[in-house]
Structures are given as C-alpha cells and as structure tokens.
Amino acid sequence: MGKKSRPDEKKILMGSESPSDEKKMIEEPLLGNQKGGFRTMPFILANEAFERVASFGLMPNMIIYLMTEYHVDMATGSNLLFLWSAATNFMPLIGAFMADSSVGRFPMIGFGCIVSLLGMALLWLTTMIPHARPPPCNQTSSICISPTTLQLIFLCSSFGLMSIGAGGIRSSSLAFGADQLEKHNSRKNPRALESYFSWYYVSTTFSILVAMTCIVYLQDNLGWEIGFGVPVVLMFLSAALFFLASPFYIKLKAKSSLLTGMFQVIVASYKNRHLELSLERPDVLYNFRKGSMLVVPTEKLRFLDKACIIEDLEQDLTADGRASDPWSLCTVDQVEELKALIKVIPLWSTGIMISASLTQNSFPVLQASSMNRHLTSNFEIPAASFGVFVMISLTLWIALYDRLIIPLASKIAGKPVHLSPKQRMGIGLFFSFTSMVVAAIVESIRRAMAVKEGYSDDPHAVVAMSAFWLVPQHCLSGLAEGFNAVGQNEFYFSEFPRSMSSIASNLIFVGMSVGNLLASFIMSAVNDFTERGGEEGWISSNINKGHYDYYFWVLAGLSLVNVMYFWVCSRAYGPGVGERSSRAWEEGDDQ
C-alpha cells in the first residue's frame, strides 16, 4: 500500500492537472455576461432537431431505394446500411475527442453541419442525375444492370460524409448547449440545465417521429427527388440557424481530453513495468491531483498503479508539482478512471447483441410492404413508418415509469421503490429476446399466407394480412430500448467519476456501432451458409421465397444466450453504486 504524502511533500505532490486552467477557460468568455443564456437555446435545439429530421428521414426507406434504384439484393443492401449505421454511431466518439482536445465544440458542430449538408446533397444528386445510378430494369426480360464502381463510390461517399457530419454535431451539441447555461444561469435559475436537457430530448424524440412519418410519406408519395430533397433543405436550415447565432454563443476553448489521459496511463504503466508492487512497501509515493480525495490507488488492476508511482521527486515532478512527462507519470485519478472503464466493459459488451437485434430495420420494412397497410380505404401507412411504434412505446414507457409506475409502487410498498440500472438493462435484454420471437412467429404466419395465396414468385405481392400484426414486435423493441438504453446510461453515469461524463454519454453509441458490425456479420454468415448448393437463401430479395422467420429465430437464440451472459457478468460485477446505497437505506430502515 502507498501512503499519503507528508505535509512538506504535499506542495510538491499537488498533482499534474491543476483546475486553475479550466477555471480560467470557463470564466474568460463570461466577462460582462454578454453571451450565452436561454436566448441561444432556440438556435441550438433547432440545429439538432432539423439535423435529426433530415438524417433519420433518410434511413427507413433506404433499403427500398437501394433495391429498386441500385438493383442490389437484400443482403448487400442491408450490409451497406449496417456499415453506415456503425460509422454514424462511432463518429460521435471521435468528434467528442477532437472537440475536447483540440478543435472546440463550436467549430466541431459547424464542421458537422457543413459536411452533413454536403453528404445529403450528394445523395439527392443520385436521384437527379440519371448516370449516378444504374438504368431501370428491362421490364420485358427482367434484366437489371448492377451499379458500376463509380456509382457505388458516389453513393457511399454521401453516406460517409453524413456519418462524419453526424459525428461532429451529435458529439458536441448537448454539451455546447450546457456551456451556454452552466455558468450563465446557475445562480439565477438552478434548474436551467435540467430544463434544457428535458427540452433537448423532447425535441430529439419529436424530430425522429416527424422523420419516420412525414419524410417517409413524401418519399412514398412524391418520389425520391422530393423525398431526398426536403432533408437537404432542412439540413441547410439547421446549419444556417446555428451560424446565425454565432455572436451570442459562449465558445469555450478546448482542453485536454479524458481519452488522452487514459492513453497516457497505458503508456506510463508500460514504461514503468519494471517497478515492483508490494503491499509491504509503506514508503511508495503516488502522484495525485490537487484537491482530489484519491491519493492512493485501489487494489484492483494493480498493474496500472505503476503509472502513478513517483520514483524520483526531483526528476519526475516540476517545481510546481506537475509531472515532468505526462506519458511517464500520471495521477491516481487518471489511473482510477481507466480502471472504472475496464471494469464495466463486460457489462457494456452485453449491449452489443441487443443493438444487433434492434437495428434489423430493413427486414420489417419489406414485411410491411408485403402486407395490407390501409388505415382507411383512401389512406395507406408507408411501410417504413411502422418503426414509429418503437419510438411511441419507448416514450410512453419512460413517461409512465417515472410519473406513474414508480410513484404508485412506492406508495403501495410504503417506501421508495425503483429498479436498479442493472435490473433495467437485464429486463431490456429479455424484451429484445421476446421481440425477436414475436417477429419470427409473425413472419412465419405471413410467409405461409403468401405461399397459400400463390405469391411465392411475386416479391411485390400484398397478402391479405394486416401490417398491424407487426406492431407488437415494434412495441417490444421499444420497451427493450427503453429499459436497456436508459439503464445503460444511468449505470455508466452512476459508476463513473464525474470527470468521465463525456465517456459515459458516448459509451452506449460505441456499443451500438459494434452491434451494427455484428449484425452485418451475422446476416452475411447466415446468408452464405443457407445459399450453399444453389439453394434459396433465408435472406432472399424475394421475401416470400426466403425464410426471414428462420433468421429471426437465430437472432432470438443469440439474444437468449446474451441474457444468460448478462446474468453472469452482473453477478461478477457485484452491486452497483445505486444498489449499495439502496441496501444501506433498507438496512437502516429495518434497524
């Protein structure tokens, strides 16, 4: 074990990261109270809302666009969309790292707006320029020409630019809005940030609902040119509104990134691998941050402790107590931050499979397009709009859980009742499993009806079965996301130090990105295996000849295995912060 420094050493060991720089960085732009505040909120919220409507409005129908206009098969189109989603979910992490360490949040959002607009404009051009995509299929011979390499490069470039742009905007938008309020309104209105976060998520959810209904409706009824052109206009408005309020923003300068500090711990622990760790050495000195409660590292993952051991006071530290080389000597806080991240990785990995299951967006669109979608005799719901039931069930559940279920359960029990973050994560995984089971059963019924009605060779036929049969699986997917995603976010924020809030907010998106890649791998493996011997693969472009129901059963089986894996990881992790405090309260209440 190490020991705390003696009083005469404390000045020398005060730490390598003084908060004075951060304080200066925050206070300088606030002189005179001329900038920031609630007057900037409409511009920031509008920027994020228009970007979400534009980007989410393109995704639902994209598989139809790829299959009809680019003549790709179901497996190829789905793989392309999986990779696009993976890149879109991963880019915010890179954007957050760059914004925190070098660029700053305002330039990062501005860059994201311009790049997103360029990507959407390129995608719109594929609908306007005939040579940007293959010629239409020959209706007589049913021969379709595959897209050329240049056409695919042009298409994928638009996807790539939109992913990069989304990473720039989504990585910094929420934090940039908080910058405008955190110091400006903290004294006048302590609940300013809480109000901002609420409106932010309300606007985001509403934007996705608009995208999955209005934008999809335009694509189905007015064509691709207008359906893809409207998002371009919305993205232009998003960028214009954001830059319009530039003179009123608080623009904090970039500071050292938390990810950089974690890489420093890895490098420093490797450089100092020759050091011996022994519990019998009370004379070991550790480098800790001034004002920190952590002056000695914990007992877990002790090989990382070598990164914060001081060998020579004169060589390792400067006159003001900072590390001479941050890549050779870190603080105890930095070491513990990396330990906290490593500790949650097993539980974090359980979110990969649920992401792989919930991102199977292309298949339900084909299912809905082959079913009766008429709400009335004159109005037909677009096939891609059925995904809106996921958002509706997610939103209703969160509202009911916080405002009705928990207060009612607490009143009945006579004491505060709540589900821990880990319990919600586990329940979400189980709902993901049940949604795949229901999807498999519904598809089995739909396919049997298509075969019975003689539509085996007609992928565009509509069976006499209501598309509202798909609503239960969408609602279960919404519940799965409502439990698991919210539980994950709360778990990371409660288990990580406050300094790791940026990591906590982006960790779930990294899991979604890996989940997209896993979904692509599973689908490719299933498709390649079932196509052996010239047989019709399960994931056929002709939904009536394929066996999507079998594919859903594979996902259900993997989801069930993931539930059991989560149980093992949860037991190994032990009680979380919320569970420990709840147990302590109950024990005190019993006494």
Beta strands, then each sheet from edge to edge (+ up, - down):
strand 1: 285-286
strand 2: 309-310
sheet 1: 1+ 2-
end
